[in-house]
């Protein structure tokens, strides 16, 4: 104790958060715990609305069954879409068009980075975009800005699919970057690029600051 991060919706403020803090303070007063607060940081995630813009509920009949999304599009699509909908703390409406868009992105990413015929060498432009992407995804995941981390990976995928050449190392790094949000496709690309051990045992990729910075800034 204390817990590093508490993530909960506003509707949990009384049913869990308030009670958790109350009992922790009781234990602190009794000298049984060493901290006044049970959590170091609190993040309230936004609510996901139905396609009609209303709060999802069985009575309204606007609930999305995640099993059906997984069956039709895969678990990675569901995970990425939920992260890509918008800022974590904002309320967002569900969109099946958005789900299909994410599915298309993952399909494109797989066809690009799992294609061993494209595993040749990186251009200077690819290297710069790669290191910018590593820097962006690293900071965004740490700051829980998952939607912009996904956006950065989409931009990098579009570049590599047009370039039609990049190194095997670059494909491996992309697998590492996407794995926290889409673990299945990440592991598959990782194995295709010649790794026998799971990428979950690998260190997070590092970026070169000199390659990640912009040489020209428009003011």
DAUR-V676004 format. One record per pair of residues at least 12 apart in sequence whose ideal C-beta (glycine too) atoms are under 8 Angstrom apart, sorted by the first residue. I is the first residue (numbers start at 1). J is the second residue. D is the distance in whole Angstrom. If there is no record, write none. Layout:
BEGIN
<<I	J	D> <I	J	D>>
END
This chain:
BEGIN
<<1	24	8> <1	33	6> <1	34	7> <1	35	6> <1	38	6> <2	35	5> <2	37	6> <2	38	5> <2	39	6> <2	40	5> <3	38	6> <3	39	5> <3	40	7> <4	39	8> <4	40	5> <4	41	7> <5	39	7> <5	40	7> <5	41	5> <5	43	7> <6	38	8> <6	39	4> <6	41	7> <6	42	5> <6	43	7> <7	43	5> <7	44	8> <7	45	6> <8	42	8> <8	44	7> <8	45	7> <9	44	6> <9	45	6> <9	46	8> <9	47	6> <10	44	5> <10	47	8> <17	42	7> <20	38	6> <20	39	8> <21	37	7> <21	38	6> <21	39	8> <24	36	8> <24	37	7> <24	38	4> <43	88	7> <43	89	7> <43	144	6> <44	89	6> <45	88	5> <45	89	6> <46	86	8> <46	87	7> <46	88	7> <46	89	5> <46	90	4> <46	91	4> <46	92	6> <47	91	5> <47	92	8> <48	82	7> <48	85	7> <48	91	8> <48	92	6> <48	93	8> <48	94	6> <49	91	6> <49	92	7> <49	93	4> <49	94	7> <50	62	3> <50	63	7> <50	64	7> <50	93	7> <50	94	6> <51	64	8> <51	93	7> <51	94	5> <51	95	7> <51	96	7> <53	93	5> <56	94	8> <64	94	6> <66	78	6> <69	99	6> <73	99	6> <73	100	8> <73	102	8> <73	103	5> <74	103	7> <74	106	8> <74	184	7> <75	184	6> <76	106	6> <76	181	8> <76	182	4> <76	183	7> <76	184	5> <76	185	5> <77	99	6> <77	102	5> <77	103	5> <77	106	6> <78	99	8> <79	181	6> <79	182	6> <79	183	8> <80	102	5> <80	105	8> <80	106	7> <80	150	6> <80	181	5> <80	182	5> <81	98	6> <81	99	5> <81	102	4> <83	146	4> <83	147	6> <83	149	8> <83	150	6> <83	181	5> <84	98	7> <84	102	6> <84	146	7> <84	147	5> <84	150	4> <84	151	7> <85	98	7> <85	147	7> <86	147	6> <87	145	7> <87	147	6> <88	144	5> <88	145	8> <88	146	6> <88	147	8> <105	154	6> <105	157	7> <106	182	6> <106	185	6> <108	157	6> <108	158	8> <108	161	6> <109	153	7> <109	157	5> <109	174	7> <109	178	7> <109	185	7> <109	189	8> <110	185	6> <110	188	7> <110	189	7> <111	161	8> <112	157	6> <112	160	5> <112	161	5> <113	157	8> <113	160	7> <113	171	4> <113	174	5> <113	175	7> <113	189	5> <113	193	8> <114	171	8> <114	188	7> <114	189	5> <114	192	5> <116	168	8> <116	192	7> <118	160	8> <118	164	6> <118	165	6> <118	166	6> <119	166	7> <119	167	7> <119	168	4> <119	171	6> <119	193	7> <120	165	5> <120	166	7> <120	167	7> <121	165	7> <121	166	8> <121	167	5> <122	165	8> <122	166	5> <122	167	5> <122	169	8> <122	170	6> <123	163	6> <123	165	7> <123	166	8> <125	159	8> <125	163	8> <126	159	7> <126	160	7> <126	163	6> <126	166	5> <126	170	7> <127	211	6> <128	211	5> <128	212	8> <129	155	8> <129	156	6> <129	159	5> <130	156	7> <130	170	6> <130	173	7> <130	211	8> <131	207	4> <131	208	5> <131	211	4> <131	212	4> <132	152	8> <132	207	8> <132	211	8> <132	212	5> <133	152	5> <133	153	7> <133	155	7> <133	156	4> <133	177	7> <134	173	7> <134	177	7> <134	205	5> <134	206	7> <134	207	4> <134	212	7> <135	207	5> <135	209	8> <135	212	4> <136	148	7> <136	149	7> <136	152	4> <137	149	5> <137	152	6> <137	153	7> <137	177	5> <138	204	7> <138	207	7> <140	152	7> <141	180	6> <146	181	7> <149	181	7> <150	181	7> <153	174	7> <153	177	6> <153	178	6> <156	174	7> <157	174	8> <160	174	8> <168	193	5> <168	194	7> <171	189	6> <171	192	8> <171	193	5> <172	189	8> <172	190	6> <172	193	4> <172	194	8> <172	195	7> <173	205	5> <174	189	7> <175	187	8> <175	189	4> <175	190	4> <175	193	7> <175	199	6> <176	190	7> <176	199	6> <176	202	6> <176	204	7> <176	205	5> <177	205	7> <179	199	6> <179	200	7> <186	199	6> <187	199	6>>
END
